Every structure is written in structure tokens, then in C-alpha cells.
Amino acid sequence: MGTVNKSPGDEAIADLPDDAVRSFIDGFHGDLLRPSDDEYDDAREVWNGMIDKYPALIARCVDVDDVAAAVDFAREHDLPLAVRGGGHNAAGTAVCDGGLVVDLTEMNGVRVDPEAKTVRVDGGATLGDVDLETQRFGLATALGVVSETGVAGLTLNGGYGHLSRKYGLALDNLLSVDVVTADGELRRASDDENEDLFWAIRGGGGNFGVVTALEYALHEVGPEVYALFVWFHGNDADIAMDAFREWTETAPRDASALAFTAHIPDIAEFPEESWGESAIAFLGSARGDAAGDGEVFESLREVATPIADLSGPMAYVDLQSMLDEDYPDGLRYYWKSVFLDDLTDEVFELMIRHNDSTPSALSTIDIWHLGDAVADVPKDATAFWHRDKPYMLTVEANWEEPADDDANVNWAREVFADVQALSVASGRYGNFPGMNEDPAKLLYGGNYDRLVDVKTKYDPENLFQSNTNVAPRTGAE
């Protein structure tokens, strides 16, 4: 009767030797939380409200020694291992049932070298942490578009954002990483040291260890940029998307834009009579010579009569945080992605049709314009494979109530199935992975076998497997 209503965390901690747990706690510098601790329930909550998991231990690390100790403990006691960075992991892999969570959120330091134009970032930092410090010197590195996103997870899986077409993926800006591998050892990886690990880390996600620090190259950006943010009525979607397709064919590298179908939010920036209406919108930015007074976006802003045009000069840090309120902690999220070779009329028709059928007005279907600096890097130069694709479609199912989980996940999967069936669609992107249900080869493409080699070398027992997993070779293979 003693096991009735016990969580996976309760059961797992009960199976661990008391002396081993006590020794772990005594040698740990940060907080080590068990299911019986008052802070445990708050600590196991993650950004995606769909995720409700019960780890045996949550290791709130404050230094690299803590990280190494946590990795050693998980390996020695055969515990599932999850790594929590700065936040916003759509698949919820930052926590696990019955295992150990390496929580890096207290390790969020950012140190800028303005003369060398580099920045060293701890593994628990967010985009906002980095942008705040680098913009003090008029510098930035290529990251994402929501400031509360964790830097490490974004970067290890790629990292698209406002600067990608000029400066590449976030991972293309990496100069080095510090990583605690499955044997508990701290390794530095760069072009000159542990080169195979550095290759794999850049696109291979969390398969190879806990990244405790990342060093990036910086570029002169801001402090002010020109922001594009304009919304049109749903019945203008056809002409708006045609204009977007045409714009992407000649857009300068210093300008970026994405298009998305949505519904008008119930907020003061939009006319009340439009609230809840189907819409098409553009979000982007321009910098340097492309910024000016926004002329580069004129064809997008004037394609039809807008519901609202919020475009204009803006501080770069404000651009990076303008979407934060749209993705709050505790909302329910299911996101999937696929790359596109072309923006066909079929793609636009599917976006418009499925936008009208979504069970949640918070959901969107997005088209990202890629290419340029991302595509300049050879596909085998890093583990990130799908560099040559000029576009990416993402399905963002966002909703509030647990009772609506099935309806929203099914909607997202229906959209995705229809798009995936098109001849122009292929691959996956690691930062929009659904619940990691798709085969890893769709993500890693022609780099997969090489990733298996690196995985077998650094993590032969597959300790790090909560993400889109690359399994090591076994036996005499």
C-alpha cells in the first residue's frame, strides 16, 4: 500500500541508496531538490504547460563542478538525465520522470570583450541576458527572436533569428564551447581542440553532453534597427503572400522577414472590431544601409490596407523582446517544422485553410525566409544539415486549457501532414521538433552517420538521450 499515488520521482528516489544521495548532497554547491522538498514542484515546472514530469532529483548547479557531479551521479546510478538551460524548450525535454535534472538556470553569466568582439555566455543564460550586455557596446551575435529563450538549446540545434541571413545561424557564430561529457569530464571544443566534438555540438543538439559555456563572435548591430510588424485582413492573404514571395527573391542580407497566418489578438494595438479575425502578418527587421526609413519593406507594408502597422525604428533589445508576451510560461505548446524548396501556391493555400480551422486563436503557421549566410556554409561543415533550404514552415499550436490538448495537437499534425506531402517539403528543424517523435535522420540528413561516430566516442552508453536522439553504435558494429 505504500506505493499508492507515488510519483515516478518518489519511486525513483526511494530506490536510490541513502548514503549515495547524502554524499551527493554534501558535496554539491548548489541546491539539490528531492520530491519531498518544498521547492520541488515549482522547480519541475517548465515553460511548456503540457509537460508534467516528476524527476527523482533536481540539481540546481552553480558551477561546473556541480554539473560534473550531477552527470557522474546519473551515470553511476543509471538514472535518466535531462538538461535544463535558460528556457523555452518546446518538447519539454528539460525535465524527466524518475531521473535527474541538471538545472543550469543559476549559471547565467555573460562576459563581453568589446575589443575582440566576442562574448562568453554561461549555459543557463537567455537571449535577453546576452543582448543586454552586448548592446552596451553596440554589438550582437546571431540568436533567436524571443528574449526569454535559452541560448544553449537554441544554438545547439541551429538558431534562426533576425540576423541569420547576414551572420548565419547562432551555431555559426560559435568560437568554442565548454562541455561536460558523459564521463563527467569538462572538455573545451573549438576548431583547434576536440574538433570532432565541436563539429557535432553545432547542430547535434544535446546529444553529446552538458554545455556549460559558449563563446560567440560579435557584430556591430544597433542600438537601433528598423522593425517590420504589419497585419492584414485574412481576405488579403493571397496578394500579401505573393508580395512576400517576390520580396524574398531580392531581399538584401541586412533585412529579414517572416510571414505568418494568425488571428487578431484582443489587445489595444488593434481595432476592437477586428479582434479574433483571421489575418496575415509580416515580422522582420532591417539594419545598416538596408534600414533607412523602412523603404526595403515598402512592398510588404503597402500590399493592402493594413489592420495595424506597428513598423518603425526600434531599439534592438526591444525588437528581441517584442514577442515575449506571446509565449508566456505555462501556456501549452506543440510546434513542428519542415523545410521548403519553394513557396508554391499550394503552401499558401494550406496555410490559409488551416488557419481558418484552428481550434485556438493563439496558434500560427509561419514561413521563415532563410538562405544567404546560412547557405554559404557547406552542409558538412557542421552537424546542421538543411542549410540549402530557402524557407522553413513552422506550425505553432498554442493554447490554454488541458482539455483542449488533443484538438490542438491533432490540428498541428494535420497541418504538418498536408505540408509534408508536398514535393517541396523535406527535413526537420531541431528547435521545433513536436515531441521528438520523428526519426533523427530527418533532422540530421547526410550528417547522421558521422554524428553516430562522435556519439559512440563521447557517449557510448547513450546517457544523453532525451532530445532527438542519435544512438551510439553497440557491440562490434
N, C-alpha and C positions, 0 to 999 in steps of 0.2 A: 504493500500500500504506500510505501514511502516514495515511490517514483511517480505517483499520480500528479498530474499537472506540472511536472517538472519540465523546464525548457531545455532545448539542446545544450545551452550553456551550463545550466545546473548539472545536467547529467555528465557533461564532459569534465567539468571541474572536479566532480566527485570521483572520477576515475583517475585523476592525477595524484601522484604521491604527495602527501602533505609536506614532507621535508623538501622536496624539489621545488614546490610552489613557494615555500617560505624562503628558501635560498635565493630564488629568483627575485622575490620582493625585496629581500635585504640588500641585494647588490644593484638594484635598479635605482637610477637617479630621479626619474620622473614618477608619475602616478601609475600604479598597476591596479586596474579595477577588475573585481570579480562580480558575478551576478548578485551577490548579497550586498554590495556596496551601494550607498545612496545615489551616487552619481552615475551608476551603470546604465540605467535606462536612457538618460539624456545622452550619454556618450555613445550608445549604439545607434542612435538616430542618425540618418544620413539625409542628404539633400532630396533624393527621390522618395516621396512618401509611400510608394509601393513596397519599399524594402523594409521588412520586419524580421531581422535576424538576431540570434542570441549567441554571441561568442562566449567562450569559456573565460577568456582574459582579454582586456583591452589595455595595451601597453602604450601609454602616453609618453612618448620618447622626448627627451630634452637634448640629447646629444647622440653622436654616432655610436658610442659605447652601448647606450640603451638599445639602439637598433640592432647591433650585432648580438647582444644578449637575447633579444626577443627572437631573432632568426634562429639562433642556436637552440633556444628552448623549444620552439615549434618543431624543428627538425628532430631533436633528440626524443621528443615525446609524440612524434607522428601526428601533430595537430594540423588541421587545415590552416592556411595562413592568408590573411588579407592585408593589404596596404592602403592606408588612408592618407591622402595628400591634402591639398588645400580645399577641395570640394568639387561638386558638380560632376560626379560620375554617374552617367545616365543609367548604366546597367547595375548599379548598386554593388559593385564588387569590392567596395571599401570595407565591407563587413561580411562576416561569415557565421554560419551556425556551428557551434561546438568547437570553434577554433580560436586562433589568436589574431588579434588585430594590431598591426604596427601602425600606430596613430602618430603622424608627423606634424599635426597642426600647430604644436608649440614650436616647431623648428621652422620659422618663417622669416629669417633674416634676409636682408638684401643689401649688398655692398657694391657700390658703383666706383669704377675707376674711370673718371671722365677723360683723362689724358689718353689712356689706352683704348677708350671706348669699349669697355667690357663691363659686365655685371655678373656677380656671383650670387646665386639665389639658393636658399635652402629648400629642401624638398616639400615643406609644408606651406610654402608661400602661394599667394594668389596673384592673378594678373594685376589686380589693383595695388597690391604691395609693390610689385615691380614697377609699374607705371608711375606711381607716386614718387619713387626715388629717382628713376632715370629722367623723368621730366624736369626735375630740378636743374638739370644740365642741358635741357633741350634735346634729350636723347631717348630712344626707344628701341626695343627689339621686336621682331615679328611674333605676336602672340595671337590670342583669340579676340572675341568681340563682347564678352561679358566679364566684368572685372572680378566677380566672385568665383570664377573658375580656378581650379588648382593648376599651377604652372606645370608641375611634373607630369601629371597624367595627360594633359593637353599635348605637351611636347613629345612624349614618348610614342604617342600614336600619330603624330603628324603636326597638327596645329595650323589650321587656316584662320585668317583674320584680315583686317583692313590693310595690312602691309604685305600680304603674301605675294601679290603679283609683282611687287618691287623687290622684296628682300627674301622671298621664299617661305617655306614652312618654318614654324618655330624650331623644328629639329635641324633645319638647315643652318640656323644661326648658332647652334651649339658648338662650343670650342672644346669643352670637356665635361665629364660628369664624374662624381664620386658615387660608387655603388657598393652596397653590402651584398655580396653574392650568397648563394645557398650554403656555403661552408662557413659563413659568419665572418669572412674576411672583407676588409674595406679595400676596394680597388679603384684606382683612377683610370679612366678610359678617355682616350683622345686619338687624334690622328697619329700620335707618336708612341702611345702606350696602351697596351691591351687593345690593339686596333680592331681585332675581330669583335670584341665586346662593344666597342664604340659603334661599329657598323650596325650591330644587331639592336642596340638600345635605340637607335634613331629609326623608329618605325615599328619595332618589335614589342612595344607596349611594356607591360610589367612582367614579362616572361623571364627576366634574367637577374632580378634582384631588387633591392630597395634603393632607389636613387635618393641620396641624402643631400646632394648639392649639384647645381647645374651652372655652368659658365657660358654666357652668351656674348656674341658680338652685338654692339650697339650702333645705331644710325641716327643721323640728325633728323628729327621729326618734331613738328610743333614749335612752340607750345600751342599754336592754333592751327586748325585744319578746316577744310570746308566739309560739312556734313550734308549728305543727301538723306532725306527721310520724307517721302511723299506718298500719299494714299489716294487711290482712285476707286470709283464705284465698280462693283463686280461686272456690270454690263459693259465696261470699258476694258475688260481683261484681254480680249483678243488684240486690240490695237496696242495696248500697253506692252504685252508680251512680244509682239512683233518689233516694237521700238527697242525693247531690251535686247532682243537677239541681234538687231542691227548695231546697237551701241557696242556690244561686246566684240564685234568684229574689228573695230578700230580704236578701242579704248586705250589710252596711254597707261603705262605701268604705274604711274603715280596716282591713278584713280581706280577705285574698285566699287563694285555694286553687286548686290544680290536682289532677286525678285522673290516675292512670296505671296501666296494666297492666304487670306485671313478673314476675320470678321472684325468690324469696328468695335473697339473697346468702349466700355461705358465710362469715359473719363472726359474731363472738361476740355481737353485739346481738340475734341471732335464735336461737331454739331449734334445735339441730342437726338434730332430726328434721324440721324444716320446710325445710331447705336445698334449693334447686332447685325448690321447689313454685311453681306458678302463684299469683299474688297480685294484689290490687288495693290501691292505696295512695293516700293524700292527703298533699300537702305544701302548707304555706302559712304565713301569719303574721298577727298582729293587733297593732295599735298603738293608743295613745291610749285613749279610752273603750271601744273595742271589745276591748281586750286582757284586762283583768281577770284572772281565773283560768282563762281559756280557755273561758268559757261560750259564746262565739259559735260555737265548734266542737263543742259538745256533741253535736249531732245527727249529726255525721260520726264522732266518736270512739266513739259508743255504738251505732252501727247494727248491729253484730255483735260477736262476741268477737274481739278483735284477736290476731294473731300476735305483734305487738310494737307498743307505743305509746311513741314517743320524744318525745312532745309535752311542752312546758313552757316556762317563762321561759328566755330565752337572750339573750346579747349580740347586738346587730345584726350586728356583724362576724363572729360565729360562724355566725349564720344564713346570711350571704352566702357563707361558705366551706364549709358543711357538705356540699356536693355535689362539692367539688373532687376528692376521691379517686375518684369515679365516672367522671371524664373525664380520665384521665392522658395525658400526651404519648406519642405513638406507637401508641395504640390506633387501630383502624380504624373510621371513621365514615361513615355515609351517612344524612343527615337530610332529610326533606321535610315540607312543611306545607300545610294548606288551612284556610280559614276556614269556620265553620259558622253558619247562621242559627238553629239549634235543636239541642238534644240529644235526638235521637229514639232509640227502641228499636233501630232499625237500626244506629245508630252504636255503641251499646253492644255489640250482638251481634257486630259486626265486630271490635271491639277484643278481646273475649274470645276469639273464634275464632282470630284471627291471633296472639294472644299464645301460644296453645297450640301453634301450628305454627312458631314462630320457631326458626331454626337456632342462635341464640345466646341464652343465658340473660342476657346483658348488655343486650339490647335492650328498649326500652319503647315503648308507644304512649300519648301524653299528651293530655289535654284541658285547655286553659288557659281560665280564666274571664276575660273581658275586659270591655269596656264602660266605663261611668261616665265618669271624667275623660278617657279616650281618645276616647270617643264625643262628648264635649262640644265638641271642636274640629271645625269644618267640614271636610269631606273635601278641599276645595280650598285650605285654609289653608296646608298644607304638601304636599310631594310624596307623603306617605304616604296611600294611598287607602282602605284597608279598615278605617276607623275604626268603622263602624257595626256590625261583626260582633261578636256577644256571646261567641263561642267560637272557639278555634282547635285543630285536631287536628294533632299532630306525630308523625311516625314516626321514631324514633331507632334505627337499626340500628347496634349497637356490637359489635365482635368483635375477636379477637386475631390470627388466622392468615391470611396472604395466600392460602393455598389455599382459604379459605372466602369469598373476596370475592364470587364470583358468586352463591353461595347466599344470602348476606345482602343483597346489593343487589337480587336478584330478589325476595326476601321483602318488602323495603320497598316495592318498586314494585307488587307485588301488593296489599299493604295499601292503598297510595295509590290504585290504580286502583279498588278496590272502594268506597272512601270517596268519591272524586271522582265516581263515578257516582250518588251520592245527590243528590236535589234540593236538599238544604240546604247543599251544599258549593260553594265558589267561591273564586277568588283564590289568591294565594300570599303568603308572608312571606319577605322578603329574607334573614333570618338562618338560615333552614332551607331552602336552595334546591336540595337534591340536588347535582348538579354543574353548576348553572346551565343545565340542558338545556331548561327550559320558556320559552316566549315571554315577553319582558319585559312585554307588555301585561297578562298575568295578574297581575303584581305591581303595576303602576302604574295600571291601570284607566283611569278618566276623566282622570287627570292626565298620561297618556302624551304627548299632543301638545304640551302646554306644556313638558314635560321635553325633548322634542326641540328646541324653540326655544332653551332655555337651553344645551343641549349644543352646538348649532350655533354659538352665540355664543362660548362659552368653550373648546370643544374641537372645532373644525371638522374636524380630521384624525383624530379618534377615537383619540387616544393612550391614553386610559384606557378600556380595553375588556375587562379580564379578569373583571369581575364580570357580573351580569345586565345586559347592555349595552343602553343607549339609544344608538342610532346617530344621528349628526348628519345633517341634510339635505345633499344634494350637488347640485352644479350650480346650475341656475336654479330649483330647487324652491321 
